[in-house]
Amino acid sequence: VQLQASGGGLVQPGGSLRLSCVASGRIFSINGMAWYRQAPGDQRELVGGISRGGSTMYADSVKGRFTISRDNGKKTVDLQMNSLKPEDTAVYYCKMDVYGMDYWGEGTQVTVSS
């Protein structure tokens, strides 16, 4: 199982970005999917998660600004990020629970700066 994340970049405060993560390999079903982020000097933190059935949860810091979604058929999880702030700057990682094991993408850099 391999995860490939994409969509990061440089954006001005107030702007938007959409991150995508796709899983490849012999996968028939994926349980929970999530996005994490890690800023320099900080621990990795959970941004948001989505269950197989579509239930979502978000960190308080991103509620109302970020939306997580998934496509089970395409084995993807997306993170729509709106109203971005400088404090959202971090490397963003996707994670998927496949057959009870956690798999991570390699991370994509998001920089929010004017």
C-alpha positions in Angstrom: 0.0 0.0 0.0 1.3 3.4 -0.9 -0.2 6.9 -0.4 0.6 9.8 -2.7 -0.3 13.3 -1.5 -0.5 16.4 -3.7 -1.8 19.9 -3.9 0.4 21.8 -1.5 2.0 25.1 -2.3 2.4 28.8 -1.4 -0.8 30.8 -0.9 -1.6 34.2 0.6 -3.5 34.6 3.8 -7.2 34.2 3.1 -6.6 32.0 0.1 -7.6 28.4 -0.5 -5.8 25.1 -1.4 -7.1 21.6 -2.0 -5.0 18.7 -1.0 -5.5 15.2 -2.4 -4.2 11.8 -1.4 -4.6 8.6 -3.4 -3.9 5.1 -2.2 -2.5 2.4 -4.5 -1.9 -1.3 -4.1 -4.0 -4.4 -3.4 -6.7 -2.6 -1.4 -10.3 -3.7 -1.3 -11.5 -1.4 1.5 -10.2 1.5 3.6 -11.4 2.3 7.0 -10.7 5.7 8.5 -8.9 8.4 6.5 -7.3 11.5 8.0 -5.1 14.5 7.4 -2.4 15.5 9.9 0.1 18.4 9.8 3.4 19.2 11.4 4.9 22.7 11.7 8.6 23.1 12.3 9.4 22.5 16.0 5.9 21.1 16.7 4.5 17.7 17.1 2.3 16.2 14.3 -1.3 17.0 14.9 -4.6 15.7 13.6 -6.4 18.2 11.3 -9.4 16.2 10.4 -10.7 12.6 9.9 -13.4 10.8 8.0 -14.9 7.4 8.6 -15.7 4.9 5.9 -19.3 5.9 6.3 -18.5 9.6 5.9 -18.6 10.9 9.4 -16.1 13.7 9.9 -14.3 15.4 12.7 -12.0 18.4 12.8 -9.5 20.1 15.0 -11.0 23.2 16.6 -8.4 25.3 14.9 -9.7 24.4 11.4 -13.5 24.0 12.0 -15.5 26.0 9.6 -12.5 26.5 7.3 -11.4 23.0 6.2 -13.5 20.2 4.7 -12.4 16.6 4.4 -14.0 14.3 1.9 -13.4 10.9 0.5 -14.1 8.8 -2.6 -14.1 5.1 -1.7 -14.1 4.0 -5.3 -11.1 6.1 -6.2 -9.4 5.4 -2.8 -8.9 9.1 -2.3 -9.2 11.6 0.6 -9.2 15.3 0.0 -8.8 18.3 2.2 -10.3 21.6 1.1 -8.7 24.4 3.0 -10.3 27.9 2.9 -9.6 31.1 4.7 -6.0 30.0 5.2 -3.9 31.6 7.9 -0.1 31.9 8.4 -0.5 29.5 11.3 -1.8 26.8 8.9 1.8 26.6 7.5 3.0 23.1 7.9 3.8 19.8 6.1 0.5 18.0 5.6 0.3 14.2 5.8 -2.5 11.9 4.8 -3.2 8.7 6.7 -5.4 5.7 5.9 -6.3 2.7 7.9 -6.1 -0.3 5.6 -7.0 -3.7 7.1 -6.2 -2.3 10.6 -2.8 -0.9 9.7 -2.0 2.8 9.3 -0.3 4.0 6.2 1.1 7.5 5.7 1.8 9.6 2.7 5.1 11.4 2.4 3.7 14.9 3.1 3.1 18.0 1.1 4.2 21.5 2.1 1.6 24.2 2.7 2.9 27.7 3.2 0.6 30.6 3.9 2.4 33.9 3.6 2.1 37.3 2.0 
